[in-house]
Amino acid sequence: MGRVAIVTGGTRGIGAAICNRLKRQGHTVIANYAGNDNAAKKFSDETGIATARWDVGDHEACLEGCAAIEADHGPIDIVINNAGITRDGTLHKMSFDDWNDVMRVNLGGCFNMAKATFPGMRERGWGRIVNIGSINGQAGQYGQVNYAAAKSGIHGFTKALAQEGAKFGVTVNAIAPGYIDTDMVAAVPEAVLEKIVAKIPVGRLGMAEEIARGVAFLTSKNGGFVTGSTMSINGGQHMY
């Protein structure tokens, strides 16, 4: 049975792959994005997937955006919290704004979207929330105290909310991708990227579609007994 799904940060990279996978599963998918109208239009034209623009770090915007989607498409039963930004730098060079922006969007966005959709899922007795964390939230990363803290927070948020949703048929899980072949990773200097790949046991970057397959399982009825977990998809780079 098709359901209404929203994917934040859904018009590019991992988010776009997730949108396409969920659409192929028969869901009505809406891709949220923050501000790149050209990329959103291109994505929508190519895929036929509707887009909705708002900043997931803005609490009221999330409430209003989700309410508008439900008015147009019906109850939101699947939420993929994928939106994220980076403001890298070592602590002694990092401004408070660099810290706060990343925490507000990457971690705060998960809270805001859950506040907008979790109560309805709970009342209807079914729901799927998947939060996209990161290998750097598990292992840490030099120059990313803000990003690593936010992503680590997502993993804790997932475990706590899963306990609230379990008896109501709402599962909450996370996926922690390793280094995936996206525009963000492509921007890494080639010499640095070579060192990163050398540390991945399978010897390559991951593909966005490999993350999307994990999301597809967790959001399906077959994933109903999986909640509060973090699925690591990282080519063996970090195991624990």
HELIX and SHEET records of a PDB file:
HELIX    1   1 GLY A   13  ARG A   24  1                                  12    
HELIX    2   2 ASP A   37  THR A   47  1                                  11    
HELIX    3   3 HIS A   59  HIS A   73  1                                  15    
HELIX    4   4 LEU A   91  LYS A   93  5                                   3    
HELIX    5   5 PHE A   96  VAL A  102  1                                   7    
HELIX    6   6 MET A  103  LEU A  107  3                                   5    
HELIX    7   7 GLY A  108  ARG A  124  1                                  17    
HELIX    8   8 ILE A  135  ALA A  139  1                                   5    
HELIX    9   9 VAL A  145  GLY A  165  1                                  21    
HELIX   10  10 ALA A  166  PHE A  168  5                                   3    
HELIX   11  11 ASP A  183  ALA A  186  1                                   4    
HELIX   12  12 GLU A  190  ALA A  198  1                                   9    
HELIX   13  13 ALA A  208  THR A  219  1                                  12    
HELIX   14  14 LYS A  221  GLY A  223  5                                   3    
SHEET    1   A 7 ALA A  50  ARG A  53  0                                        
SHEET    2   A 7 THR A  28  TYR A  33  1                                        
SHEET    3   A 7 VAL A   4  VAL A   7  1                                        
SHEET    4   A 7 ILE A  76  ASN A  81  1                                        
SHEET    5   A 7 GLY A 127  ILE A 132  1                                        
SHEET    6   A 7 VAL A 170  PRO A 177  1                                        
SHEET    7   A 7 THR A 230  ILE A 233  1                                        
END                                                                             
